[in-house]
Amino acid sequence: GRRTGIRGILWHQGESDNTYQSKQGYIDNMRVVIQKTREDSGFDQLSWMIARASYYPYGNGRDEDPNIITAQNILA
């Protein structure tokens, strides 16, 4: 990133958290990931874009998890 720069990170993830992770758990885990990438990259204002993704048709009958979508909206 230091040679060419980094404009931001586009994050598309959440399907595997469908029905597995709580809303607050997802938020807490993502905040750790965001903070660590900013620290490790040396770009403390590194932008993050978080896609709303929770579709996982192999769960317990629920294809989408509104808790994960809500957590993604809060983080965005």
C-alpha positions as CSV (number, residue, x, y, z in Angstrom):
1,G,0.0,0.0,0.0
2,R,2.8,2.4,0.6
3,R,4.0,2.3,-3.0
4,T,0.7,2.7,-4.8
5,G,-1.6,3.8,-2.0
6,I,-4.9,2.5,-0.7
7,R,-8.1,4.3,-1.3
8,G,-10.2,2.0,0.8
9,I,-11.5,-1.5,1.5
10,L,-14.7,-2.9,0.1
11,W,-15.9,-5.7,2.4
12,H,-18.3,-8.3,1.2
13,Q,-18.9,-10.8,3.9
14,G,-21.6,-11.9,6.3
15,E,-23.2,-14.9,4.7
16,S,-21.4,-17.3,7.1
17,D,-22.6,-15.2,10.0
18,N,-26.3,-15.8,9.1
19,T,-28.0,-17.2,12.2
20,Y,-24.6,-17.8,13.8
21,Q,-23.6,-14.3,15.0
22,S,-25.5,-11.7,17.0
23,K,-25.8,-8.2,15.8
24,Q,-23.5,-6.8,18.5
25,G,-21.0,-9.7,18.0
26,Y,-20.7,-8.9,14.3
27,I,-20.3,-5.2,15.0
28,D,-17.6,-5.8,17.7
29,N,-15.7,-8.3,15.5
30,M,-15.8,-6.0,12.5
31,R,-14.6,-3.0,14.5
32,V,-11.5,-5.0,15.6
33,V,-10.8,-6.0,11.9
34,I,-11.2,-2.3,10.8
35,Q,-9.0,-1.0,13.5
36,K,-6.3,-3.6,13.0
37,T,-6.1,-3.0,9.2
38,R,-5.8,0.8,9.9
39,E,-3.0,0.1,12.4
40,D,-1.2,-2.5,10.4
41,S,-1.4,-0.5,7.1
42,G,-0.3,2.8,8.7
43,F,-3.3,4.5,7.2
44,D,-5.3,5.5,10.3
45,Q,-8.1,7.1,8.3
46,L,-8.4,4.2,5.8
47,S,-12.0,4.1,4.4
48,W,-14.1,1.1,4.6
49,M,-17.3,0.2,2.6
50,I,-19.3,-2.6,3.9
51,A,-21.7,-4.5,1.6
52,R,-25.0,-5.7,2.9
53,A,-24.6,-9.4,2.6
54,S,-26.2,-12.1,4.6
55,Y,-27.7,-14.5,2.0
56,Y,-27.0,-18.1,3.0
57,P,-29.5,-20.7,1.8
58,Y,-28.0,-23.5,3.8
59,G,-28.9,-22.3,7.3
60,N,-31.9,-23.1,9.5
61,G,-34.5,-22.1,6.9
62,R,-33.8,-18.4,7.0
63,D,-32.0,-17.2,3.8
64,E,-31.2,-13.8,5.1
65,D,-30.4,-12.6,8.7
66,P,-31.9,-9.2,9.5
67,N,-29.5,-8.9,12.5
68,I,-26.4,-9.1,10.2
69,I,-27.9,-6.6,7.8
70,T,-28.6,-4.2,10.7
71,A,-25.1,-4.6,12.0
72,Q,-23.7,-3.9,8.5
73,N,-25.9,-0.8,8.2
74,I,-24.6,0.4,11.6
75,L,-21.0,-0.1,10.6
76,A,-21.5,1.6,7.3
